[in-house]
């Protein structure tokens, strides 16, 4: 499998954008730029697998890819928050 430099750049851009958006929506989970990138890329895989399983198809294009990856990254961040025990309902 050969991946061009342009497609790699698009994957990184979508992952970074989705990770940043998810980090803004779910506040308090700052992982830095590299962490946001990784969460965005893993979230893209989660979103591209989960949404079709639920019968949700957002279409094609860069905006749909960013929305798809952001939804997957949100799910991943919420799972990380549950595992770490960093919920917002308990007092500290």
N, C-alpha and C positions, 0 to 999 in steps of 0.2 A: 504494500500500500504506500503510495507516494503522496505526500502532502506538500502543496506549494507554499511558498513564503507568504503569499497573500492570504491563503486560507488559515494558516497558523496565526497571522496577525489579526484576522477577523475573530478567531476563537478566543484569543487573548483579550481583544477589545470587548467582546460580548461578555466574557467571564468577569472582567474587571468592572464593567458597567453594572452587570447584574449583582455582583458581590457588593459594590458600593451602594446600590439602591436597596438591597436587602438589609445592609447594615444601617441605613438611614431609617428604614421602616421599623426594624427591630432594634431599638436603641439599647445601648449598654453592652453590646457584644463587639467591642473594638478588637479586630484582629490585625490591623495594619493593612498596608497595600498588598503585600504578598498573601496574607491570610484571606483578604477579600477576593483576590484573584482566584485562589484555590477553591474557596467556597462558591464563587460564581461558576467556575468550570464544573465542579462536582454537582452543583445545583442544576446546571444545564443538562447533565446526564440524567439526574433525577427527574427533572421536568419533562425531558423528552421521552422518558419511559412512562412516567406516571400519568401525565395528562391524556395521552391516547388510550391508556387503560381505563380511564374514567369517561371516555367518549368526548373529550374536549380537544378540538382542533383549532388552533389560532391562526392558521394560514402559513404563508411562507414570507420570507424577507427578513431583514435585519431587525425591524421593530418587533416582529413576532418572536424572533429568536431571543431578543433581550427580555421580553415579557415572560417567555417560557423559562428561561434561565433564572429570572428573578423569582418566579413562583417556586421553582425547585430550590433555590438558595434560601428562600424564606422557610421552606419546610425543613431544610437542613439546619438552619440556625435555630429554629424552634426545637428540633430534636437535640441539638447540642446544649441548648439552654435547659432542657428537661434532664439530660444526663448529668450536667454539671450542677444542677440544683439551683440555678440562678433565676428563680421565678420572681415575679414582681408582686406576688400576693403576700409573702411572708415579710414581717417586719424584721429589721436587723438590729 
